[in-house]
């Protein structure tokens, strides 16, 4: 279920959509990408308060799950069906940032999600 944290902020309108998560790489990554950005997974946020996490084809080993979400003007919290809480911080109107380890991604400082 969505929540509001201030005045006229509409969490469902702000978060609903597909958010593509990518990590920044330098050199050659274990996935073969050289410098730049490596797309890893999508978080599909539905207006009704549910979400799904779907790894991209090259990263099928990453977290794939669903659950419910709550959002404020500064943070999106995903509650997975197995009880895990994943927090994504708002960077700007089309960008979120999170801890990659929460999605099963090791050796990176952050994962950045853009509204896709």
C-alpha positions in Angstrom: 0.0 0.0 0.0 1.2 3.5 -0.7 1.7 6.2 1.8 2.1 10.0 1.6 4.8 11.9 3.5 3.9 15.4 2.6 1.1 17.6 1.3 0.2 16.8 -2.3 2.9 14.1 -2.9 1.2 11.2 -4.8 3.4 8.1 -4.2 1.4 5.9 -6.7 1.8 8.5 -9.5 5.5 9.1 -8.7 6.7 5.4 -8.4 4.4 3.5 -10.8 6.3 2.2 -13.8 9.3 0.2 -14.7 12.6 1.1 -13.0 15.7 -0.3 -14.6 18.6 -0.9 -12.2 22.2 -0.6 -13.4 25.6 -0.6 -11.7 28.6 1.5 -12.8 31.6 -0.6 -14.0 35.2 0.2 -14.8 37.6 -2.1 -16.6 36.0 -5.4 -17.6 33.2 -6.7 -15.3 32.6 -10.4 -14.7 29.7 -10.0 -17.2 32.0 -8.8 -19.9 31.1 -5.1 -19.9 33.9 -2.6 -20.1 33.5 0.7 -18.4 30.1 2.4 -18.2 26.9 1.0 -17.0 25.7 -2.6 -16.7 21.9 -3.0 -16.6 21.0 -5.7 -14.1 17.2 -5.9 -13.4 13.8 -4.2 -13.5 11.6 -3.3 -10.6 8.0 -3.0 -11.9 6.0 -0.9 -9.5 2.2 -1.0 -9.8 -0.2 1.8 -8.7 -2.2 -0.7 -6.6 0.7 -1.2 -4.2 2.4 -4.3 -5.6 5.8 -4.8 -7.3 7.9 -7.4 -9.1 11.6 -7.7 -9.4 12.8 -9.3 -12.7 16.4 -9.8 -13.5 17.5 -9.2 -17.1 18.3 -12.2 -19.3 22.1 -12.0 -18.6 21.6 -11.8 -14.9 19.0 -14.6 -14.2 21.0 -15.5 -11.0 19.8 -12.2 -9.3 16.9 -11.7 -7.0 13.5 -12.4 -8.6 10.5 -11.8 -6.3 7.4 -9.7 -5.7 5.6 -8.1 -2.9 4.1 -4.8 -1.7 5.5 -1.3 -1.6 5.2 2.0 0.3 6.6 5.3 -0.8 7.3 8.7 0.5 8.7 11.8 -1.3 12.2 10.6 -0.3 12.1 6.7 -0.2 10.5 3.7 -1.8 10.4 0.6 0.5 9.8 -2.8 -1.1 8.5 -5.6 1.2 9.1 -8.9 -0.5 6.9 -12.0 -0.1 9.6 -13.6 2.1 9.7 -10.6 4.5 12.8 -8.8 3.2 12.7 -5.0 3.2 14.6 -3.2 0.4 14.9 0.6 0.5 15.5 2.8 -2.6 16.3 6.4 -2.1 15.0 9.2 -4.4 17.8 11.0 -6.2 15.6 13.0 -8.5 12.2 12.7 -10.4 13.4 9.8 -12.6 16.3 8.2 -10.5 16.5 6.0 -7.4 19.5 4.6 -5.7 19.9 1.4 -3.5 22.3 -1.1 -2.0 23.1 -3.7 -4.7 23.6 -6.4 -2.1 19.8 -6.2 -1.4 19.3 -7.6 -5.0 22.0 -10.2 -4.8 24.6 -8.1 -6.6 28.1 -8.2 -4.9 31.1 -5.9 -5.2 29.4 -2.7 -6.2 28.7 0.4 -4.0 25.3 1.3 -5.4 22.8 0.4 -8.0 21.0 3.2 -9.7 17.4 2.9 -11.0 16.0 5.1 -13.8 12.4 5.2 -14.8 12.4 3.2 -18.0 
